[in-house]
Amino acid sequence: MSQSEVQLHPVLAALSAVGAALSDVAEVDPMYMDAGEKAAALLGLSTIVDRVEELRMRVLASAEDVAAQQGARDAAAWLAHHGRRDPGECRRQLRLAGALAEREATAAALREGGVSLAQAEVVVRALEALPAEIGAGVRTAAETRLLEEAARFGPRALRVLGRRIVDVVAPEVSEGLERRLLEQEEARAARRTSLTTRRNGDGTTDIHIRVADLVCDRFLTYLDAFTAPRRGGTGSPDDRRPHERRLGEAFGSFLEAIDPTRLPLHGGDATTLLVTVDLDVLRGSRGAALVGDTPISAGQARRLACTASIIPVVLDGASQVLDLGRQRRLFSRTQRKALSIRQPTCGADICDIPAAWCEAHHAGDPWSRGGRTDLVDGVLLCSFHHHRAHDHRYRTDRLPDGGVRFHRRT
């Protein structure tokens, strides 16, 4: 075998060299470096990290074949699953990778250590925010100026400059642009609106919400109704709680004050809370119930029943029929609820789409070939993976937990 046949791809060779260099200093204690050496190391390591990130962005932007090979939605979904990373962060990185592929000057500055990854993201987002009528010449001038200013300003200040960059590089075309920019900013805020949650494993969940400023102001006004001192109050010690805690508790009170009967339908059913609880627990004061896979006390379950629309899934008690055999082609609402208890997300092993957004699929024999519309044969799949399940180019394997895994046929 010739040397060319065994030679590593340059990217993999660089990866191996970086890994080896890090192994060489794995046991080195930085405590014995002097202040000048530490300063040089901190700045140098930060630059190296950003340069490595640029290389990772280049690989990520070209990795759609990796996703297609295993039936993943995209490269971000594949990386989140196999790299055990946050799916939302991976999606953001994939968008940035695509943007950098179209902005060679910014990508080159990042590759050479001239800007940080955070600064590069600010530059590409500022350029994306420019109105469509802004010509290529002004866009190039704006990119060049922002990269120059990155030598003086951090990401936050650079973002402020980015919002007014046309005034700086082309004041002759900025007249009348502000109104259009504001309109586009409002539309962009609507597109970027999002809500994500992350379980901390200690009984709490972090909620991250991105909304337009106007929506935030309205939301805080609602919370003020629960945090403002009551008229005639006695000055309870709770009034000395930190403002952040009072807002958090006000959010919970706000949700419990909503009338669930006035909420819209979703996921094929009315807005309900499914609580799995043993009959003896429901009757007594001991034991625990489950909301999805989250344990709650029996007392909490009974309290929620007074403030929200709840369907108790009582074990060892009377229940509706879940196995309907061939009498029905479609899964019933009751079966969908049972499936959502068993699998709170899409049944594909690399997907985290919530069950409420999924479709019920016959994972065994399809109904048209004699399959039964029974709970044991059902699996919830998001629209993307439901299409995969019916794509002859993919083989579907059933997993022990009831989920499915897709393999591209070769």
N, C-alpha and C positions, 0 to 999 in steps of 0.2 A: 504493500500500500504506500503510495507516494505521500510526501509531506503535505501537499496541497489537499489530499483527501482527508487528512486527520486534523488539519488546522482549524482552530476555533474561529467562529465569526468574530470580527473585531469588537462588536458590542459585548459578546460573552467573554472575550479575552480581557477587555477592560474591567468587566464585572469581577472576573477572577482575580485580577491584579489588585483592585480596590479591596476585595475581601481579604486577600493575603496581607496587604498593608495594615488593615485594621487588626488582623490577628497578631501582627508583630507588636502592636502597642496595647493589646488587650489587658495586660497585667501592669502597665505603666501607670504610676500614680502621679497625676498632674500637680499634686501638692508641692512637689519639689521644683517646679518651674518658677522662675522669677516673674514679676509682674509684667515685664515687657514680653516675655515668651508667652504668657497666658493671653495677653492682649492679641498678639499675632496669631495664636492658635484659634482664639474665638472668632476673629474676623475671617481667617483663612478657612476654618471648618464651615462657617456659615456660607461662604462663597462656594466651597466644594459641594455642599449639600444642594445649593441652588443649581449648580451645573449638572449634578447627577439627576436632579428633578427634570431639567430640560431634556436630558437623554431619555428619561422615563416617559416624558410627555410625547417624545417622538415615537417611541416604541408603542405607546398606548394608542396613538392616533392611527397606527397601521395594523392594529391587532384585531380587526373585525373577523379575520379568518379563524382566529383562536376561538372567538365566541361561536361562530357558525359551526365549527367542528363538534362542539359539545351541546349545541342547541340552546345556548344562553341568549338572552335578549340582546345584549351588546357586550362590548369589551368591559364596560364598567360593571355589569352584573357578574361577569365571569371573575373579574379581579376581586370584587367584594366577597364572593363565595370562597374562592380558592386562597385568597390572601387574608381571609378572616378580617375584613375591613368594613368600615361603615359604608353602606350602599349609597347614601346621599352624597358623601364626600367623594366616592368613586365617580358618581355621575357628574359632579362639578368638575373633577379633574379631566374627565373625558371631553367635556365641553371646552375646557381651557386648552387641551391638547389640540383639538380641532381648530381653535382660534389661532393658536401659535403657528400651526401649519400654514396659515394664510398670511401671517405677519412675520416675514422673514427677518426684517430689521430687529424687531423685538426678540424673536427667537435667538438671533445671533448675539444680541447683547446679553441675554440670559446665559447662553452657551459659553460666552467669553468671560462671564463673571462681572459684567458691567452693571447689571441690575439684579435684584432679588426676584424670587418667584412671585412674591406678593406684589412688587412693583410692576412686574410684567403683566400680571393679571389686571391691575388697575389700568395700564396702558391699553390693553386690548378691549377692555370693557368701555373705556372712554371713546375709543374709535368706533366700536359697535353702536354706541349711543348717538353718533352723529346722524343728522337727517340724511335721507337718501339723496337729496338734491346737492349735497356737498360733493364736489368733484374730487377726482383722484389726486390732483395736485395738492389741494388743501389737506386731504387726509394724510398724504405723505409728509407734508410739512408739520402737521399736528403730531404724527408719530415721532418724527425727528426731534421736535421741541420737547415732547414729554420724556423721551429717553435722555435728553440732555439734562432736564430738570431732575431726573431721578438721581443724578450725582449729588444733588443738594437736598432733596426732600424725601421723606419716608412715604409709605403708601397712603396715609391719611391726607397729608398735605397735597400729594400728587393727585389724589382723587378730586380734591377741591379745584385744583388747576384744570383737571380734565373736563370739568363741567363748563368751563369758560374758555376752553382752548381755542375756539374759533375766533373769539374776541382778540386773542393774542396773535395768532398767525395770519388771520385774514379779517381784520376789522371792517373792511369794505363790504363783506358779505354777511356780517353779523346783524345788520339792521333788520328788524322784523323776524329775526330767527328765534328770539327768546320765547315768544308766544308758542311757536311750533315746538320748540324744545320742551316747554312745560307740558304741552299736550302729549308729546311722545313719552315724556317721563312718567306721566300718569298711566299711559297705556302699558309702558314697560313695568311699572309697579304692579299692575294687575296681572301681567304674565308671570311675574316673579313671586307672586303671593304663594306662600307655602306654610305648612305646619308639619313638623316632625317630632317624634317622641323617642326617648331612649330610656329603657329601664336601667336603674342603678343597682338593682339586686338587693336593696336594703329597705324595700317597701315604698320607695319614692321613684318618681319618673321625671326626667327633665323634658320640658316642652319648649321647642324653639319655633317661634312664629315670625314670619316675614310678611308684613302687610303694608299698605300705603299709610303714610303719616296720618291722613284723615281718618282712616279706619282705626288706627291706634288711639287717636285722640277720643274717638267715640267710645271705644272699648274701656279706656281708662275712666271716662265719665260714668259709665255704668258701674265700674268697680267702686268709684267714689261713693256710690249710694250704700255700699256695704261696709266701707271703711270709715266714713264720716261719723263723728260722735252723735249718738242719739240725743234728741231733745229730752231734757229732764234726766239725763244719765247721772250716775253716781260716781263717775271717775274710777271705773274698774281698773285693777292693776294691768289687765290685758291691754289697756290703752298705751302702755309703755312698750308694747311689742315693736320690733323693728318694722320699718315701713314695708320692706320686701316681704316679710312674713305676713303682714296684714293683707297685702295685695294677693298673695298666694291663697290665703284662706278665703278672701273675698271672691276669688275665681271659683273655688269650690262651691261657695254659697250661691253664686250667680248661676252655675250650672244646675244646682238642685232647685232653683226657683223657676226654671224654665218648665212650662207645661208640655210634657212629651206628646200629648194628644194633638198638639198643633204643629208638630214637626213633620217634614215631608217623608215620603217613603224612600227607602234605599235598600239595595241588595236584594230586591224582590220581596221585601217585607217591611212592616212598620218599624220605626226606631224602638228597639227593645234592648233590655239588658238580660243576658242569659246567665243564671246563677245555678250551678250544679251543687246540690246539697242533699245529704242523707236525710231521710224522713225523720229519724230520731233527733238529728241535729236541729232541724227546722222547728221541731216541737219543744226542744229544751234550750238550754243556755250554754252548753258546752259543744266542743267540736269546731269544725271549720267548713266553710263553703268555698266554691271556686267560681271566679269570674274569668272565663277563659282558662289560663293556667296560673292565675294569680290567687293565692289563698286569702280569704277574708274571714273574719269571725262570724259566727251565726248571728250575733247581735247586729253586726254591720249589715248583714244580708236582710234582716228584718227591718232595719232602719231604712235601707234603700228602697224596700218595697213600699214605703210610705211616701217616697219623694220621686220615684221614677217608674217608668213602665218596665216591669220585670216579668220574665217568664221563668218560673222555677223548674229546673230539670231535676225532679225528685227521684232519687234512687230507691228501689224497693217499694215504690208506690205505683198508683195507676198512671199510665202514660198513653199517649196516642200511638197508633200503629205506625211503625217506621218502615217495615218491609212490606211493600205493596205488590210484589211479584210483577206479572205481566199486565195487570189491569191498567197500569198507567205508563205512558211513555216518558213523561217528564217527572223530575223529582219534585216532590211536594214541598211546601214551605216548612213543614215539620222536619222533613229529611234534610233540607238545607240548614236548618238550625242545628240539627245533630251533627252534620258534617262540619259546621263552623266551630263546634265545640271540640271535635276531634282534631281539626287542622285550622288554626286561626289565620293562616296565610295560604297563598297558592300552593297546591300540592307538588309542584315541580321543586326538586331539591335545591335549586339554586335561585329561587325567586321568593321575594318577601312582600308581594302585593297582598293587601288585606283581603280576608275572606269575603267581606261585604262587596268587593268589586269583582268577585270571581263568578264563574259559571259552573254548574254541576255537569260532570262528564261521566259517562259509563266507562270506568277503567277496565272492566272485564269485557265480555262480548257485547257489542252494541245492541241496542234494542231491536234494530232492523234484522239482526241475525239470531234472534231468540234470546238475547240477554235480558236480564231481569232488572227492573228499576228498584233495586234493593240497596239499603245503606252500605252493605259490605262491598258492593260493586261501584259505589260512588266516590268521586274525588272532585274537589273544587280546583279549578284551573283559571288563571287570568286569561283574558282574551288572547294574548300572544301565545301562551303555551297551550290553550285549547286548540288553536290553529295548528300548532306543532303536533298535537296528538292525532290530528287527522291528516297530517302530511306524510305521504308514503315514503318520503326521503328519510324519515326518522323512525327508529325503532323505540318503542316505549317499554320500559321495564318497571314492574310494580315493586315498590320497596316494602320492607317488613312493617314500617309504620303507616302504610296506606298511601304514601306519596308515590310519585313517579319520577323516573330519570330518563332523559332522552339521549339517544346516540345516533349520530348521522351515519346512514348506511354507506358503505364503500363498495 
